[in-house]
Each structure stands twice: as structure tokens, then as C-alpha cells.
Amino acid sequence: MKKILILVLVAAIFGGCATSTKSTALGGAIGAGTGAVLGGIADPGKNGEYRTRNVIVGTALGGMAGMMAGSIIHENTQEKMQEAYVAGKRSAPMSGTMPALQKPKVEARWVESQIVGNRYIEGHFEYVIIEPTKWEESE
């Protein structure tokens, strides 16, 4: 039981939540694991007759609570990310239009047919960038 709890906690720490489904599922798994442990700790009754029932009920309730928590946390995270994006977009300098890029200068060179070792290389063009692209100066 302790191994399962440790595995669930490791998954929670290192598992990235990219979508709402993953967040809800991860929350449900953590909640179910925690509920199972707590159900196992709860009063088992005489001779442990209620232990299985307690574990099942704890797993079900913990899983539902975890799914709700995972979903809510995901929604809050998405809202904060959207707010940060909008704030960053507002704070970006607005200079009007973006300057154009100049085309790079490219030179075509003919390479004669040749034999290299046991290979025959047919004549072909090689294109070499002489000057890379750069921003056009504002006038």
C-alpha cells in the first residue's frame, strides 16, 4: 500500500499536466490512492470485517474529490496563463509595423563530376549563402 502511495506521489510531482483530461485523471489517481490509504487506516471493526468496505469507499470518495480538485486546479492554471499572456501582450512595445527582411545573398557554384574512392559523384550545383538575411534599416 505504501508503494502505491509513493508511486502516485512521484507521478504527481513529475507528471506534467498538459490537458484538462490529464489533470482530472491525475487528481483522481492521487485522490483514489489517498482515499484507499485512509480507508485502510479507518476503524476496521471487529476482526477487520469492514476493512475492505472502508478501502473501497475511501478509494471512491477520494477519487471523486481528487478529480474535482484536479479539474479546478487546471482551470485556475489556464486562467492565470491566459491573464499573463494578455498582460504580456499589453506591455509589449507597439512600434507599428515590423521591418522587412532583406533577402540573403546566395551564390551557385558548379561542382564537376568526380570519383571519390569507390563513389562516382555526378556534376551538380552547390548553393552557398554568402551573406545571411538581416533586417532592413528604417528610413
VMD Tcl script that builds the backbone (N, CA, C; Angstrom):
set m [mol new atoms 417]
animate dup $m
set s [atomselect $m all]
$s set {name element resname resid chain x y z} {
  {N N MET 1 A 0.839 -1.191 0.000}
  {CA C MET 1 A 0.000 0.000 0.000}
  {C C MET 1 A 0.883 1.255 0.000}
  {N N LYS 2 A 1.970 1.222 0.777}
  {CA C LYS 2 A 2.869 2.374 0.823}
  {C C LYS 2 A 3.537 2.592 -0.528}
  {N N LYS 3 A 3.850 1.500 -1.231}
  {CA C LYS 3 A 4.478 1.614 -2.548}
  {C C LYS 3 A 3.545 2.300 -3.537}
  {N N ILE 4 A 2.256 1.974 -3.465}
  {CA C ILE 4 A 1.277 2.593 -4.360}
  {C C ILE 4 A 1.182 4.086 -4.077}
  {N N LEU 5 A 1.146 4.454 -2.813}
  {CA C LEU 5 A 1.069 5.862 -2.441}
  {C C LEU 5 A 2.304 6.609 -2.919}
  {N N ILE 6 A 3.475 6.012 -2.741}
  {CA C ILE 6 A 4.711 6.655 -3.191}
  {C C ILE 6 A 4.701 6.809 -4.700}
  {N N LEU 7 A 4.255 5.778 -5.420}
  {CA C LEU 7 A 4.178 5.844 -6.875}
  {C C LEU 7 A 3.242 6.954 -7.332}
  {N N VAL 8 A 2.100 7.087 -6.690}
  {CA C VAL 8 A 1.142 8.139 -7.043}
  {C C VAL 8 A 1.734 9.518 -6.760}
  {N N LEU 9 A 2.418 9.669 -5.641}
  {CA C LEU 9 A 3.023 10.963 -5.316}
  {C C LEU 9 A 4.131 11.317 -6.299}
  {N N VAL 10 A 4.959 10.350 -6.696}
  {CA C VAL 10 A 6.006 10.605 -7.674}
  {C C VAL 10 A 5.393 11.011 -9.003}
  {N N ALA 11 A 4.328 10.334 -9.406}
  {CA C ALA 11 A 3.644 10.692 -10.651}
  {C C ALA 11 A 3.086 12.110 -10.570}
  {N N ALA 12 A 2.597 12.490 -9.401}
  {CA C ALA 12 A 2.045 13.839 -9.235}
  {C C ALA 12 A 3.129 14.893 -9.330}
  {N N ILE 13 A 4.290 14.587 -8.795}
  {CA C ILE 13 A 5.370 15.576 -8.797}
  {C C ILE 13 A 5.984 15.726 -10.180}
  {N N PHE 14 A 6.255 14.594 -10.847}
  {CA C PHE 14 A 6.975 14.644 -12.110}
  {C C PHE 14 A 6.092 14.599 -13.338}
  {N N GLY 15 A 4.838 14.246 -13.195}
  {CA C GLY 15 A 3.951 14.140 -14.350}
  {C C GLY 15 A 3.428 15.509 -14.729}
  {N N GLY 16 A 3.656 15.926 -15.962}
  {CA C GLY 16 A 3.174 17.220 -16.415}
  {C C GLY 16 A 1.724 17.155 -16.824}
  {N N CYS 17 A 0.941 18.120 -16.432}
  {CA C CYS 17 A -0.473 18.156 -16.789}
  {C C CYS 17 A -0.630 19.105 -17.962}
  {N N ALA 18 A -0.820 18.578 -19.137}
  {CA C ALA 18 A -0.928 19.421 -20.315}
  {C C ALA 18 A -2.372 19.692 -20.697}
  {N N THR 19 A -3.274 18.799 -20.327}
  {CA C THR 19 A -4.668 18.975 -20.714}
  {C C THR 19 A -5.566 18.797 -19.508}
  {N N SER 20 A -6.797 19.207 -19.687}
  {CA C SER 20 A -7.777 19.069 -18.618}
  {C C SER 20 A -8.001 17.604 -18.267}
  {N N THR 21 A -8.012 16.744 -19.274}
  {CA C THR 21 A -8.216 15.319 -19.025}
  {C C THR 21 A -7.091 14.748 -18.173}
  {N N LYS 22 A -5.846 15.119 -18.506}
  {CA C LYS 22 A -4.713 14.618 -17.725}
  {C C LYS 22 A -4.764 15.150 -16.301}
  {N N SER 23 A -5.112 16.407 -16.142}
  {CA C SER 23 A -5.180 16.983 -14.801}
  {C C SER 23 A -6.258 16.309 -13.967}
  {N N THR 24 A -7.416 16.077 -14.575}
  {CA C THR 24 A -8.509 15.428 -13.863}
  {C C THR 24 A -8.136 13.992 -13.505}
  {N N ALA 25 A -7.535 13.283 -14.443}
  {CA C ALA 25 A -7.142 11.895 -14.195}
  {C C ALA 25 A -6.065 11.810 -13.114}
  {N N LEU 26 A -5.088 12.708 -13.171}
  {CA C LEU 26 A -4.035 12.696 -12.158}
  {C C LEU 26 A -4.609 13.018 -10.784}
  {N N GLY 27 A -5.490 13.993 -10.711}
  {CA C GLY 27 A -6.152 14.310 -9.444}
  {C C GLY 27 A -6.954 13.136 -8.928}
  {N N GLY 28 A -7.651 12.449 -9.829}
  {CA C GLY 28 A -8.429 11.278 -9.430}
  {C C GLY 28 A -7.547 10.156 -8.924}
  {N N ALA 29 A -6.411 9.949 -9.578}
  {CA C ALA 29 A -5.497 8.884 -9.143}
  {C C ALA 29 A -4.907 9.187 -7.776}
  {N N ILE 30 A -4.498 10.427 -7.585}
  {CA C ILE 30 A -3.943 10.810 -6.283}
  {C C ILE 30 A -5.011 10.712 -5.203}
  {N N GLY 31 A -6.206 11.194 -5.501}
  {CA C GLY 31 A -7.303 11.123 -4.533}
  {C C GLY 31 A -7.692 9.693 -4.213}
  {N N ALA 32 A -7.737 8.827 -5.238}
  {CA C ALA 32 A -8.097 7.422 -5.013}
  {C C ALA 32 A -7.041 6.732 -4.161}
  {N N GLY 33 A -5.778 6.996 -4.447}
  {CA C GLY 33 A -4.711 6.397 -3.649}
  {C C GLY 33 A -4.754 6.854 -2.209}
  {N N THR 34 A -4.943 8.137 -2.025}
  {CA C THR 34 A -5.028 8.678 -0.671}
  {C C THR 34 A -6.258 8.149 0.049}
  {N N GLY 35 A -7.395 8.091 -0.646}
  {CA C GLY 35 A -8.625 7.554 -0.051}
  {C C GLY 35 A -8.480 6.100 0.329}
  {N N ALA 36 A -7.784 5.316 -0.502}
  {CA C ALA 36 A -7.570 3.902 -0.191}
  {C C ALA 36 A -6.728 3.750 1.072}
  {N N VAL 37 A -5.692 4.571 1.181}
  {CA C VAL 37 A -4.837 4.505 2.372}
  {C C VAL 37 A -5.629 4.900 3.615}
  {N N LEU 38 A -6.371 5.995 3.516}
  {CA C LEU 38 A -7.159 6.436 4.666}
  {C C LEU 38 A -8.255 5.425 5.006}
  {N N GLY 39 A -8.867 4.794 3.982}
  {CA C GLY 39 A -9.866 3.762 4.232}
  {C C GLY 39 A -9.256 2.557 4.927}
  {N N GLY 40 A -8.009 2.244 4.586}
  {CA C GLY 40 A -7.329 1.136 5.233}
  {C C GLY 40 A -6.970 1.432 6.672}
  {N N ILE 41 A -6.749 2.704 6.981}
  {CA C ILE 41 A -6.395 3.111 8.336}
  {C C ILE 41 A -7.637 3.221 9.219}
  {N N ALA 42 A -8.782 3.526 8.594}
  {CA C ALA 42 A -10.022 3.733 9.355}
  {C C ALA 42 A -10.376 2.481 10.160}
  {N N ASP 43 A -11.266 2.668 11.137}
  {CA C ASP 43 A -11.661 1.581 12.047}
  {C C ASP 43 A -12.169 0.375 11.258}
  {N N PRO 44 A -11.468 -0.761 11.330}
  {CA C PRO 44 A -11.883 -1.936 10.559}
  {C C PRO 44 A -12.987 -2.751 11.223}
  {N N GLY 45 A -13.399 -2.394 12.405}
  {CA C GLY 45 A -14.423 -3.163 13.111}
  {C C GLY 45 A -13.807 -4.393 13.767}
  {N N LYS 46 A -14.669 -5.257 14.271}
  {CA C LYS 46 A -14.186 -6.470 14.923}
  {C C LYS 46 A -13.566 -7.402 13.892}
  {N N ASN 47 A -12.365 -7.863 14.167}
  {CA C ASN 47 A -11.647 -8.814 13.312}
  {C C ASN 47 A -11.474 -8.304 11.878}
  {N N GLY 48 A -11.474 -7.009 11.671}
  {CA C GLY 48 A -11.220 -6.427 10.353}
  {C C GLY 48 A -12.324 -6.641 9.345}
  {N N GLU 49 A -13.557 -6.821 9.779}
  {CA C GLU 49 A -14.652 -7.140 8.860}
  {C C GLU 49 A -15.044 -5.983 7.946}
  {N N TYR 50 A -14.720 -4.733 8.329}
  {CA C TYR 50 A -15.096 -3.578 7.499}
  {C C TYR 50 A -13.921 -2.999 6.712}
  {N N ARG 51 A -12.745 -3.604 6.801}
  {CA C ARG 51 A -11.559 -3.036 6.158}
  {C C ARG 51 A -11.740 -2.929 4.638}
  {N N THR 52 A -12.202 -3.985 3.991}
  {CA C THR 52 A -12.378 -3.967 2.530}
  {C C THR 52 A -13.391 -2.899 2.128}
  {N N ARG 53 A -14.499 -2.846 2.856}
  {CA C ARG 53 A -15.504 -1.823 2.566}
  {C C ARG 53 A -14.916 -0.433 2.729}
  {N N ASN 54 A -14.136 -0.210 3.802}
  {CA C ASN 54 A -13.536 1.098 4.047}
  {C C ASN 54 A -12.575 1.493 2.929}
  {N N VAL 55 A -11.786 0.534 2.456}
  {CA C VAL 55 A -10.834 0.829 1.374}
  {C C VAL 55 A -11.589 1.177 0.098}
  {N N ILE 56 A -12.639 0.432 -0.226}
  {CA C ILE 56 A -13.417 0.700 -1.446}
  {C C ILE 56 A -14.102 2.058 -1.363}
  {N N VAL 57 A -14.733 2.346 -0.236}
  {CA C VAL 57 A -15.414 3.641 -0.073}
  {C C VAL 57 A -14.390 4.778 -0.096}
  {N N GLY 58 A -13.271 4.588 0.595}
  {CA C GLY 58 A -12.219 5.619 0.600}
  {C C GLY 58 A -11.668 5.868 -0.788}
  {N N THR 59 A -11.474 4.803 -1.556}
  {CA C THR 59 A -10.977 4.947 -2.923}
  {C C THR 59 A -11.968 5.711 -3.789}
  {N N ALA 60 A -13.239 5.363 -3.681}
  {CA C ALA 60 A -14.261 6.027 -4.497}
  {C C ALA 60 A -14.398 7.501 -4.134}
  {N N LEU 61 A -14.515 7.794 -2.841}
  {CA C LEU 61 A -14.673 9.194 -2.426}
  {C C LEU 61 A -13.414 10.005 -2.713}
  {N N GLY 62 A -12.255 9.416 -2.432}
  {CA C GLY 62 A -11.005 10.118 -2.704}
  {C C GLY 62 A -10.807 10.371 -4.182}
  {N N GLY 63 A -11.172 9.397 -5.013}
  {CA C GLY 63 A -11.060 9.573 -6.460}
  {C C GLY 63 A -11.947 10.687 -6.974}
  {N N MET 64 A -13.183 10.742 -6.485}
  {CA C MET 64 A -14.093 11.816 -6.922}
  {C C MET 64 A -13.592 13.181 -6.466}
  {N N ALA 65 A -13.165 13.260 -5.214}
  {CA C ALA 65 A -12.650 14.543 -4.704}
  {C C ALA 65 A -11.398 14.955 -5.462}
  {N N GLY 66 A -10.526 13.992 -5.743}
  {CA C GLY 66 A -9.308 14.297 -6.483}
  {C C GLY 66 A -9.583 14.759 -7.894}
  {N N MET 67 A -10.573 14.144 -8.553}
  {CA C MET 67 A -10.928 14.565 -9.912}
  {C C MET 67 A -11.450 15.992 -9.924}
  {N N MET 68 A -12.281 16.323 -8.934}
  {CA C MET 68 A -12.796 17.698 -8.862}
  {C C MET 68 A -11.651 18.671 -8.605}
  {N N ALA 69 A -10.762 18.319 -7.676}
  {CA C ALA 69 A -9.643 19.209 -7.356}
  {C C ALA 69 A -8.721 19.372 -8.567}
  {N N GLY 70 A -8.426 18.277 -9.274}
  {CA C GLY 70 A -7.573 18.358 -10.453}
  {C C GLY 70 A -8.172 19.237 -11.531}
  {N N SER 71 A -9.470 19.114 -11.736}
  {CA C SER 71 A -10.150 19.930 -12.737}
  {C C SER 71 A -10.133 21.407 -12.355}
  {N N ILE 72 A -10.422 21.704 -11.096}
  {CA C ILE 72 A -10.437 23.103 -10.636}
  {C C ILE 72 A -9.047 23.715 -10.718}
  {N N ILE 73 A -8.029 22.958 -10.296}
  {CA C ILE 73 A -6.659 23.474 -10.354}
  {C C ILE 73 A -6.253 23.726 -11.796}
  {N N HIS 74 A -6.624 22.832 -12.705}
  {CA C HIS 74 A -6.291 23.027 -14.118}
  {C C HIS 74 A -6.944 24.290 -14.665}
  {N N GLU 75 A -8.227 24.483 -14.356}
  {CA C GLU 75 A -8.925 25.678 -14.842}
  {C C GLU 75 A -8.273 26.948 -14.309}
  {N N ASN 76 A -7.918 26.964 -13.023}
  {CA C ASN 76 A -7.261 28.145 -12.446}
  {C C ASN 76 A -5.917 28.400 -13.104}
  {N N THR 77 A -5.166 27.342 -13.366}
  {CA C THR 77 A -3.866 27.487 -14.022}
  {C C THR 77 A -4.035 28.048 -15.425}
  {N N GLN 78 A -5.022 27.547 -16.166}
  {CA C GLN 78 A -5.268 28.043 -17.515}
  {C C GLN 78 A -5.670 29.516 -17.504}
  {N N GLU 79 A -6.511 29.892 -16.537}
  {CA C GLU 79 A -6.916 31.297 -16.436}
  {C C GLU 79 A -5.717 32.192 -16.149}
  {N N LYS 80 A -4.844 31.765 -15.225}
  {CA C LYS 80 A -3.654 32.559 -14.905}
  {C C LYS 80 A -2.725 32.660 -16.099}
  {N N MET 81 A -2.586 31.582 -16.846}
  {CA C MET 81 A -1.734 31.622 -18.041}
  {C C MET 81 A -2.307 32.586 -19.074}
  {N N GLN 82 A -3.619 32.567 -19.255}
  {CA C GLN 82 A -4.255 33.475 -20.214}
  {C C GLN 82 A -4.096 34.925 -19.767}
  {N N GLU 83 A -4.280 35.183 -18.475}
  {CA C GLU 83 A -4.100 36.537 -17.955}
  {C C GLU 83 A -2.667 37.014 -18.139}
  {N N ALA 84 A -1.693 36.137 -17.896}
  {CA C ALA 84 A -0.289 36.503 -18.080}
  {C C ALA 84 A 0.009 36.787 -19.545}
  {N N TYR 85 A -0.574 36.005 -20.444}
  {CA C TYR 85 A -0.376 36.232 -21.871}
  {C C TYR 85 A -0.931 37.590 -22.286}
  {N N VAL 86 A -2.151 37.892 -21.832}
  {CA C VAL 86 A -2.780 39.170 -22.184}
  {C C VAL 86 A -1.972 40.337 -21.598}
  {N N ALA 87 A -1.512 40.193 -20.350}
  {CA C ALA 87 A -0.718 41.251 -19.728}
  {C C ALA 87 A 0.606 41.446 -20.468}
  {N N GLY 88 A 1.241 40.363 -20.864}
  {CA C GLY 88 A 2.494 40.462 -21.611}
  {C C GLY 88 A 2.289 41.093 -22.972}
  {N N LYS 89 A 1.171 40.761 -23.597}
  {CA C LYS 89 A 0.862 41.329 -24.911}
  {C C LYS 89 A 0.622 42.837 -24.803}
  {N N ARG 90 A -0.054 43.241 -23.708}
  {CA C ARG 90 A -0.307 44.671 -23.494}
  {C C ARG 90 A 0.984 45.437 -23.223}
  {N N SER 91 A 1.929 44.803 -22.515}
  {CA C SER 91 A 3.148 45.515 -22.130}
  {C C SER 91 A 4.196 45.537 -23.238}
  {N N ALA 92 A 3.976 44.785 -24.311}
  {CA C ALA 92 A 4.943 44.766 -25.411}
  {C C ALA 92 A 4.957 46.118 -26.108}
  {N N PRO 93 A 6.133 46.575 -26.509}
  {CA C PRO 93 A 6.197 47.859 -27.202}
  {C C PRO 93 A 5.467 47.798 -28.543}
  {N N MET 94 A 4.691 48.827 -28.803}
  {CA C MET 94 A 3.947 48.906 -30.056}
  {C C MET 94 A 4.612 49.933 -30.955}
  {N N SER 95 A 5.419 49.452 -31.884}
  {CA C SER 95 A 6.137 50.385 -32.757}
  {C C SER 95 A 5.490 50.495 -34.119}
  {N N GLY 96 A 4.374 49.898 -34.315}
  {CA C GLY 96 A 3.720 49.957 -35.614}
  {C C GLY 96 A 3.942 48.669 -36.364}
  {N N THR 97 A 4.622 48.759 -37.502}
  {CA C THR 97 A 4.814 47.576 -38.314}
  {C C THR 97 A 6.212 47.000 -38.131}
  {N N MET 98 A 6.321 45.750 -38.370}
  {CA C MET 98 A 7.604 45.077 -38.257}
  {C C MET 98 A 8.440 45.401 -39.495}
  {N N PRO 99 A 9.733 45.662 -39.336}
  {CA C PRO 99 A 10.567 45.945 -40.506}
  {C C PRO 99 A 10.702 44.707 -41.396}
  {N N ALA 100 A 10.982 44.938 -42.658}
  {CA C ALA 100 A 11.097 43.837 -43.617}
  {C C ALA 100 A 12.479 43.187 -43.499}
  {N N LEU 101 A 12.576 41.988 -44.013}
  {CA C LEU 101 A 13.853 41.279 -44.055}
  {C C LEU 101 A 14.444 41.380 -45.455}
  {N N GLN 102 A 15.746 41.603 -45.519}
  {CA C GLN 102 A 16.431 41.577 -46.805}
  {C C GLN 102 A 16.652 40.120 -47.193}
  {N N LYS 103 A 16.688 39.859 -48.485}
  {CA C LYS 103 A 16.945 38.503 -48.945}
  {C C LYS 103 A 18.424 38.183 -48.722}
  {N N PRO 104 A 18.726 36.933 -48.419}
  {CA C PRO 104 A 20.136 36.575 -48.282}
  {C C PRO 104 A 20.809 36.560 -49.660}
  {N N LYS 105 A 22.122 36.753 -49.680}
  {CA C LYS 105 A 22.868 36.677 -50.939}
  {C C LYS 105 A 23.378 35.245 -51.059}
  {N N VAL 106 A 22.992 34.606 -52.173}
  {CA C VAL 106 A 23.328 33.206 -52.398}
  {C C VAL 106 A 24.118 33.100 -53.686}
  {N N GLU 107 A 25.151 32.273 -53.673}
  {CA C GLU 107 A 25.983 32.049 -54.852}
  {C C GLU 107 A 25.855 30.589 -55.255}
  {N N ALA 108 A 25.639 30.351 -56.569}
  {CA C ALA 108 A 25.566 28.996 -57.094}
  {C C ALA 108 A 26.937 28.632 -57.651}
  {N N ARG 109 A 27.451 27.492 -57.249}
  {CA C ARG 109 A 28.761 27.028 -57.718}
  {C C ARG 109 A 28.595 25.657 -58.362}
  {N N TRP 110 A 29.175 25.498 -59.564}
  {CA C TRP 110 A 29.127 24.217 -60.250}
  {C C TRP 110 A 30.285 23.361 -59.761}
  {N N VAL 111 A 29.957 22.114 -59.392}
  {CA C VAL 111 A 30.964 21.150 -58.978}
  {C C VAL 111 A 31.040 20.094 -60.070}
  {N N GLU 112 A 32.226 19.914 -60.663}
  {CA C GLU 112 A 32.429 18.954 -61.745}
  {C C GLU 112 A 32.210 17.529 -61.243}
  {N N SER 113 A 31.882 16.632 -62.169}
  {CA C SER 113 A 31.767 15.210 -61.835}
  {C C SER 113 A 33.121 14.726 -61.338}
  {N N GLN 114 A 33.081 13.833 -60.362}
  {CA C GLN 114 A 34.342 13.348 -59.806}
  {C C GLN 114 A 34.176 11.949 -59.231}
  {N N ILE 115 A 35.310 11.287 -59.084}
  {CA C ILE 115 A 35.345 9.974 -58.460}
  {C C ILE 115 A 36.072 10.149 -57.136}
  {N N VAL 116 A 35.382 9.759 -56.040}
  {CA C VAL 116 A 35.963 9.850 -54.704}
  {C C VAL 116 A 35.955 8.445 -54.120}
  {N N GLY 117 A 37.139 7.837 -54.018}
  {CA C GLY 117 A 37.210 6.460 -53.525}
  {C C GLY 117 A 36.482 5.542 -54.483}
  {N N ASN 118 A 35.499 4.817 -53.988}
  {CA C ASN 118 A 34.715 3.926 -54.842}
  {C C ASN 118 A 33.360 4.527 -55.207}
  {N N ARG 119 A 33.230 5.851 -55.091}
  {CA C ARG 119 A 31.976 6.541 -55.416}
  {C C ARG 119 A 32.169 7.462 -56.615}
  {N N TYR 120 A 31.130 7.517 -57.460}
  {CA C TYR 120 A 31.097 8.481 -58.555}
  {C C TYR 120 A 30.088 9.548 -58.197}
  {N N ILE 121 A 30.507 10.800 -58.184}
  {CA C ILE 121 A 29.622 11.923 -57.862}
  {C C ILE 121 A 29.427 12.727 -59.127}
  {N N GLU 122 A 28.174 12.751 -59.604}
  {CA C GLU 122 A 27.854 13.457 -60.839}
  {C C GLU 122 A 27.944 14.963 -60.615}
  {N N GLY 123 A 28.231 15.709 -61.663}
  {CA C GLY 123 A 28.328 17.166 -61.572}
  {C C GLY 123 A 27.015 17.760 -61.088}
  {N N HIS 124 A 27.131 18.775 -60.246}
  {CA C HIS 124 A 25.928 19.376 -59.668}
  {C C HIS 124 A 26.236 20.799 -59.188}
  {N N PHE 125 A 25.166 21.535 -58.897}
  {CA C PHE 125 A 25.324 22.864 -58.333}
  {C C PHE 125 A 25.300 22.762 -56.814}
  {N N GLU 126 A 26.117 23.574 -56.164}
  {CA C GLU 126 A 26.057 23.767 -54.724}
  {C C GLU 126 A 25.706 25.228 -54.497}
  {N N TYR 127 A 24.816 25.486 -53.585}
  {CA C TYR 127 A 24.387 26.852 -53.295}
  {C C TYR 127 A 24.955 27.250 -51.938}
  {N N VAL 128 A 25.667 28.360 -51.917}
  {CA C VAL 128 A 26.348 28.816 -50.714}
  {C C VAL 128 A 25.784 30.174 -50.318}
  {N N ILE 129 A 25.423 30.311 -49.044}
  {CA C ILE 129 A 24.939 31.600 -48.548}
  {C C ILE 129 A 26.159 32.476 -48.290}
  {N N ILE 130 A 26.251 33.547 -49.057}
  {CA C ILE 130 A 27.375 34.467 -48.927}
  {C C ILE 130 A 27.109 35.483 -47.820}
  {N N GLU 131 A 25.889 36.000 -47.782}
  {CA C GLU 131 A 25.503 36.982 -46.767}
  {C C GLU 131 A 24.109 36.601 -46.269}
  {N N PRO 132 A 23.957 36.344 -44.967}
  {CA C PRO 132 A 22.650 35.908 -44.455}
  {C C PRO 132 A 21.622 37.042 -44.483}
  {N N THR 133 A 20.393 36.688 -44.274}
  {CA C THR 133 A 19.326 37.676 -44.220}
  {C C THR 133 A 19.505 38.587 -43.016}
  {N N LYS 134 A 19.012 39.806 -43.121}
  {CA C LYS 134 A 19.050 40.733 -41.984}
  {C C LYS 134 A 17.923 41.723 -42.140}
  {N N TRP 135 A 17.657 42.422 -41.056}
  {CA C TRP 135 A 16.576 43.409 -41.052}
  {C C TRP 135 A 16.948 44.602 -41.916}
  {N N GLU 136 A 15.963 45.124 -42.636}
  {CA C GLU 136 A 16.192 46.340 -43.410}
  {C C GLU 136 A 16.237 47.525 -42.454}
  {N N GLU 137 A 17.087 48.461 -42.745}
  {CA C GLU 137 A 17.213 49.653 -41.911}
  {C C GLU 137 A 15.975 50.520 -42.080}
  {N N SER 138 A 15.486 51.119 -40.975}
  {CA C SER 138 A 14.359 52.041 -41.066}
  {C C SER 138 A 14.835 53.345 -41.644}
  {N N GLU 139 A 13.959 53.896 -42.440}
  {CA C GLU 139 A 14.322 55.179 -43.074}
  {C C GLU 139 A 13.574 56.331 -42.501}
}
mol reanalyze $m
mol bondsrecalc $m
mol representation Tube
mol addrep $m
